[in-house]
Amino acid sequence: MRRSEGASRGEEASRCGGRRRRGGGRGAGGDAAEAASAVQIYRVYYDSPGSDKGSNASLNGEWVQLFNTSKSSRNMKGVKVRDKTGYTYTFGSFTLKGRKSVYLHTGRGSNSAAHRYWGRKRYVWNNTGDTAYLLYPNGRVADKCSWGRTGSSKYC
């Protein structure tokens, strides 16, 4: 399941460039006392195109885009993505290069530097409202993104 709010291309570009509401930070594996994570949730596509029939293609149309705002690579091992219900994906050995994105898809597929796959056979993100959490390995919240009933994706 999924849902969204849109943003203009200009808003998207400005967010991806130096983006958003927080500054600094060492990233998802950084010091817990830091004010912000360098790796942040950039967009959640919670309502995949078409009807929700549960095919792997439909499941993979549901994704979370994480963006590394730093010029430095970030170690993602142990970092988690979770929804309100508690469904949790934990990164294994993975490095997100500086100023790059990674898409975490709900379904099955072959992992790469730009695309990771949760391996689920059911939808994670609720179309009627949900929250995506990015968690440090110690469980503290690094970032979060919430949405309501309208749309199919949310720029965070």
N, C-alpha and C positions, 0 to 999 in steps of 0.2 A: 504494500500500500504506500501511497505517497501524496504530496501536494506542493504548491509553490506560490511565490511572489516574484515578479520579474524585476529587471533593472535594465536601463538603457545600455547600449554598447559603451557610451562614455563613462557611465558609472562603473561598468565592469572593468574597463581599462584602468580607471583611476584606482580602483580597489586592488587590482592585480599588481599595479606598479609600485606603490609604496603603501598602500592601502590601509584602510580601516581605522578602527577606534583606539588601538593600543600601540605602544611602541616597544622597541628593544626586545630583550629576551634572547636566550641561547637556544631555544627550540624545544621540541618535544622531549628531549632527554636532558634538558637544562636544569639549573638550580631551582628548587621549589620556591625559593624566596623571590624569584623574579616576578616582575609585574605582568609580563606577557610572554607568550610562546612565540618563537619565530615561525613555527609551523602552526597554521591556523585553518579553520574550516572556511573555505571560500564559497562553496555552493553545495546545496543538497538537491538532487533530483529525486523527489519522493514519489511521484506519480508517473511511472514509465508510460511511454506512448502506447495507445491502443487499450484493449480491455485487459484486465488483470486475470489472465488464464493460468498463470504460474509456469509458463514455458521458461526455459533457461534464458532465451533472448529477452523476454519480458522482465525477468528478474535482474538481468544485467543492465536494463534500461533504468534501473533504480541505483543511484550511486551518490557517494560523497566525494567531493573534490577537496583535497588538502593542498595548501600552497605554502612553500617555504619562502618567507619574506626576506630571509637573510641571503647574503652572497655565499655563505658557508654551507657545506653539506651538513645534514643532521642525521644522527643515528636514531632510527625509529624502533629499534628492538624493545619490545615490552610496552610500547605505546598502544592505547586502546581507543576504539571508536565504539560508542554505546548509544542505544536509544533509551527512551523513558522506561520501557518495559524491562530493560536489562539485557537485551540481546547484545552480545559483545564480540567484537573482532579484535584480536591481539596481533600486532605486527611481529613477525619473526625477524630474522636477520634481514634488515633492509635499510638502505641509506637513501634519503631524499636529497638530491643535489640542490645547491643554492639557486633561488629564483625559479624553481621548477614545481610542477604540480604532480600529484598522484591521484588517480581515481580509484576508489574502493567500490567495486561492484558487488551487489548482493549475491548473485548466482555463481556458477562455476566457470572456470577458464584457466588460461595459462598466465601466471604472474610475469610481469615485466617491470621495467623501471617506471613506467607511466601508468600501469594498470595492475591492480591487485584484486583478488577474488575471494569473497567471504566463503563461498562454497555452500550456501544455503539453498534449500529447496522451497522455501516460503519467503514471502515479502517481509521486510523489516520495518520500513518507514510508513507510518500511518498517513493516509491521505487527509484525514480529518483533523490533523494536528499532532505534532510530535516535537521532540528535541533531540538533536544530535550532539553528543558530548565527545570531545577529544580529551583523553585522560593521560597524564604522565604515568610511567610505570608504577609509581607509588600510589596511584589512585586519585591524586589531586586533579581538579579540572584545569586543563590548559586552555580550552576554548569551548563554546557551545553555540548552537544555532537553533532557534525555535521558529515554527510556522503554524498557521491556522488552517482554516478550511478551504481557502481559495487557491487556485493555480496548480502548477505541477512541479515547480522548483522554487528555491529560495536562495538569493545571494545573501550571504551573511556579513 
